[in-house]
Amino acid sequence: MILFAKRFCLLWLFFGLGMVAVFPKTNIYGGLSLGYGFNIKTYKIAQEKLTSAQSITTSPLVLFQFPIYQNVFVETGAGAQFIFSKGQIGLSSYTSRSLKFYLPLRLGYSLNDSYDASLGVSIQNNKDIEFLHIAGSYNLRYDMTLQFSYNLGGNWLFYAGASSNIGLPAVYYMNLQRFRTYAGVYYRFSSR
């Protein structure tokens, strides 16, 4: 798992740095967020009800923001998500911890010098690294994301958002629920 994480991070670092060379005025951010995952409805798994499923997440992230036309920009990067979840299936309670890697890809618009809004997708490994198999199903999780950011001054930005999963079976909502809200801070390392 450690080797996969190193390769994953190096690949996206080289990708991001390559894009920085191509696009002028590229912003590079480091961020950290705290999130809360939940399900709106009750799901059935093996004829038992999944109830009270919730999670707390923390996510470090490196983000590249490329302007493409006037106030329009594209954001991508790489991050990790530490997930601490709990819930109940039938009469049994559970807790779990896991680590997922994710890639955000969003299209955004700068409303003014202080506010940005973006919409896009986040792709992450759905199964733990040791259970990923090239021929397996549901290896990846796709979430629609909506995010807003506010410039706090200097190089600091506050951001908040929400995400919703796109089409996984209910069994995968035990560990990371269908809906997630999050908030955090970015630090801008460089701007060209």
Secondary structure as UniProt FT lines:
FT   HELIX           2..22
FT   TURN            24..25
FT   STRAND          27..38
FT   STRAND          43..45
FT   TURN            46..47
FT   STRAND          48..69
FT   TURN            70..71
FT   STRAND          72..89
FT   TURN            90..91
FT   STRAND          92..110
FT   STRAND          115..125
FT   HELIX           129..131
FT   TURN            134..135
FT   STRAND          140..153
FT   TURN            154..155
FT   STRAND          156..165
FT   HELIX           170..173
FT   TURN            174..175
FT   STRAND          179..191
//
